[in-house]
Amino acid sequence: MRKNVVIVGAGPVGLVSACLLVDEGIPVTIVESCADLPRDLRASTFHPPTLDMLGRFNVVPRMVEQGLVCPTWQFRDRTDGVVATFELDRLKDETAHPYRLQCEQWRLGEMLLERLKGNPLADIRFGMKATEVTQTADEIALVAVDEKGASETFTGAFCIGADGIGSVARKTIGAAFDGITIPELYLTLSTTYDFSEAMPDISNIAYLSDPEEWFVLIRTVNVWRALFPVNAELTDEHVTSPQLAEKLLQGAAKRDVPYEVLHRTAYRVHERVASTYVSGRLAIAGDAAHVNNPLGGMGLNGGIHDAYNLASTLVEIFRGAPLDLLGRYERQRRKVALDVVQQTTLRNRAILNTRDPAARAAYYDELRRTVANPVTHKDYLMRTSMISSLRDVAKIA
Ligand SMILES: Cc1cc2nc3c(=O)[nH]c(=O)nc-3n(C[C@H](O)[C@H](O)[C@H](O)COP(=O)(O)OP(=O)(O)OC[C@H]3O[C@@H](n4cnc5c(N)ncnc54)[C@H](O)[C@@H]3O)c2cc1C
């Protein structure tokens, strides 16, 4: 059998897969359509087990140095304040990183790329867009074209499709991508204003529930990021206008001076899981396989957990395990996407946007009871930090 892997996509999932494989002596080719790693604002939350996984690449101390360690996170009522504060230190016997780390995902990308660039087993091909993957019993062939239309074929023992939501690899597998599109757009604004001036008891990560307009506040080293749902029928221009940003932020915390806003990004959010993750020697991971709303920070983390599982499975196969071990990857990780990630993120959205006062009160009561009891408090953290899902599916053969 050939002993190399072709990876489509140099997002966090492709890069984590590549690092794990080269560390095990397996050559990789990464084919990425962009000319360089993008630095756009996307996910910034890293959960404890993800940091445990990244520990082997020696990037976590730098991520901590460049990021913000968050020992707590909160559900708040927009009007009445704190409903429940979750304390991640309660996980100290379960993880080497009992906190959430806020560190923009592009920082991890740059660290992993730098690591790969120094490794002769890694061939990184920027500016090449994958168009087609074919396979025989023994190998895969990936066709990619550069900006000038020149095509090149990359062959390997396996192909990992880590090519994001519009995945060519997923389409090649012929997987359905059923689910829903969230009716509202999500608008992310980053501002230099320190929200702890207006809300002194706020955690660095806070979900603010409200029947009319919920929002999320997340602190990073230099800025606070605010996430608002906005009407999808507004024009693109209006959604990302400075006027709307100012109106929303003034509504979140009234100030006499205008907000300084550094970024405004609006995006559509879907909840979808591919009907199959594997076809022969081709497997998909990360956003190529599942997408969800960002409430709970599970998209990026779940994708990195996929990468870790998939790359480790390929290492086992290279060492003699049967090819159908890839089925275990699909059984384990697809179950997490369906039963944990989608369920948790949809429930978080429901807690934030429920209009019925009785249902809202019931959610709040349940959250208050959960944090008041040390056993349920820890259990909630085990689930929302994604430690439980990793341990539960490890039992699936
Ligand atoms: C605006 C925005 C905000 C977000 N905010 C959050 C958040 O707050 N919290 C959260 O948890 N998640 C958030 N997400 C989701 C999170 O960023 C993703 O879950 C994460 O990036 C998934 O990583 P990935 O490597 O699977 O895919 P991606 O990061 O999408 O990487 C895929 C890579 O594949 C490349 N590619 C695509 N097609 C091809 C092709 N045909 N050939 C070659 N290369 C190709 C792309 O250029 C890209 O570099 C956000 C996403 C967006 C778009």
PDBQT file of the ligand as one rigid body, heavy atoms in Angstrom, charges set to zero:
ROOT
HETATM    1  C1  LIG A 401     -17.787  33.985   9.828  1.00  0.00    +0.000 C 
HETATM    2  C2  LIG A 401     -17.686  32.740  10.632  1.00  0.00    +0.000 A 
HETATM    3  C3  LIG A 401     -17.728  32.829  12.015  1.00  0.00    +0.000 A 
HETATM    4  C4  LIG A 401     -17.648  31.669  12.793  1.00  0.00    +0.000 A 
HETATM    5  N1  LIG A 401     -17.710  31.795  14.144  1.00  0.00    +0.000 NA
HETATM    6  C5  LIG A 401     -17.650  30.686  14.899  1.00  0.00    +0.000 A 
HETATM    7  C6  LIG A 401     -17.724  30.761  16.308  1.00  0.00    +0.000 A 
HETATM    8  O1  LIG A 401     -17.864  31.854  16.880  1.00  0.00    +0.000 OA
HETATM    9  N2  LIG A 401     -17.640  29.611  17.041  1.00  0.00    +0.000 N 
HETATM   10  C7  LIG A 401     -17.492  28.366  16.424  1.00  0.00    +0.000 A 
HETATM   11  O2  LIG A 401     -17.392  27.335  17.107  1.00  0.00    +0.000 OA
HETATM   12  N3  LIG A 401     -17.405  28.277  15.095  1.00  0.00    +0.000 NA
HETATM   13  C8  LIG A 401     -17.492  29.394  14.321  1.00  0.00    +0.000 A 
HETATM   14  N4  LIG A 401     -17.404  29.275  12.988  1.00  0.00    +0.000 N 
HETATM   15  C9  LIG A 401     -17.180  27.939  12.409  1.00  0.00    +0.000 C 
HETATM   16  C10 LIG A 401     -15.699  27.540  12.458  1.00  0.00    +0.000 C 
HETATM   17  O3  LIG A 401     -14.935  28.578  11.942  1.00  0.00    +0.000 OA
HETATM   18  C11 LIG A 401     -15.553  26.242  11.677  1.00  0.00    +0.000 C 
HETATM   19  O4  LIG A 401     -16.240  25.223  12.386  1.00  0.00    +0.000 OA
HETATM   20  C12 LIG A 401     -14.098  25.820  11.454  1.00  0.00    +0.000 C 
HETATM   21  O5  LIG A 401     -13.394  26.755  10.687  1.00  0.00    +0.000 OA
HETATM   22  C13 LIG A 401     -14.074  24.457  10.751  1.00  0.00    +0.000 C 
HETATM   23  O6  LIG A 401     -12.776  24.139  10.331  1.00  0.00    +0.000 OA
HETATM   24  P1  LIG A 401     -12.542  23.293   9.023  1.00  0.00    +0.000 P 
HETATM   25  O7  LIG A 401     -11.063  23.137   8.917  1.00  0.00    +0.000 OA
HETATM   26  O8  LIG A 401     -13.418  22.100   9.024  1.00  0.00    +0.000 OA
HETATM   27  O9  LIG A 401     -13.097  24.171   7.822  1.00  0.00    +0.000 OA
HETATM   28  P2  LIG A 401     -12.622  25.601   7.306  1.00  0.00    +0.000 P 
HETATM   29  O10 LIG A 401     -12.035  26.398   8.401  1.00  0.00    +0.000 OA
HETATM   30  O11 LIG A 401     -13.758  26.154   6.529  1.00  0.00    +0.000 OA
HETATM   31  O12 LIG A 401     -11.425  25.247   6.315  1.00  0.00    +0.000 OA
HETATM   32  C14 LIG A 401     -11.648  24.655   5.052  1.00  0.00    +0.000 C 
HETATM   33  C15 LIG A 401     -10.477  25.010   4.151  1.00  0.00    +0.000 C 
HETATM   34  O13 LIG A 401     -10.654  24.324   2.920  1.00  0.00    +0.000 OA
HETATM   35  C16 LIG A 401     -10.367  25.201   1.848  1.00  0.00    +0.000 C 
HETATM   36  N5  LIG A 401     -11.119  24.705   0.677  1.00  0.00    +0.000 N 
HETATM   37  C17 LIG A 401     -12.461  24.738   0.477  1.00  0.00    +0.000 A 
HETATM   38  N6  LIG A 401     -12.767  24.170  -0.699  1.00  0.00    +0.000 NA
HETATM   39  C18 LIG A 401     -11.590  23.776  -1.241  1.00  0.00    +0.000 A 
HETATM   40  C19 LIG A 401     -11.256  23.117  -2.462  1.00  0.00    +0.000 A 
HETATM   41  N7  LIG A 401     -12.179  22.762  -3.359  1.00  0.00    +0.000 N 
HETATM   42  N8  LIG A 401      -9.957  22.857  -2.716  1.00  0.00    +0.000 NA
HETATM   43  C20 LIG A 401      -8.989  23.205  -1.830  1.00  0.00    +0.000 A 
HETATM   44  N9  LIG A 401      -9.254  23.843  -0.657  1.00  0.00    +0.000 NA
HETATM   45  C21 LIG A 401     -10.542  24.102  -0.378  1.00  0.00    +0.000 A 
HETATM   46  C22 LIG A 401     -10.836  26.560   2.349  1.00  0.00    +0.000 C 
HETATM   47  O14 LIG A 401     -10.200  27.625   1.653  1.00  0.00    +0.000 OA
HETATM   48  C23 LIG A 401     -10.430  26.501   3.815  1.00  0.00    +0.000 C 
HETATM   49  O15 LIG A 401      -9.136  26.984   4.041  1.00  0.00    +0.000 OA
HETATM   50  C24 LIG A 401     -17.509  30.399  12.173  1.00  0.00    +0.000 A 
HETATM   51  C25 LIG A 401     -17.463  30.311  10.790  1.00  0.00    +0.000 A 
HETATM   52  C26 LIG A 401     -17.576  31.460  10.024  1.00  0.00    +0.000 A 
HETATM   53  C27 LIG A 401     -17.554  31.322   8.532  1.00  0.00    +0.000 C 
ENDROOT
TORSDOF 0
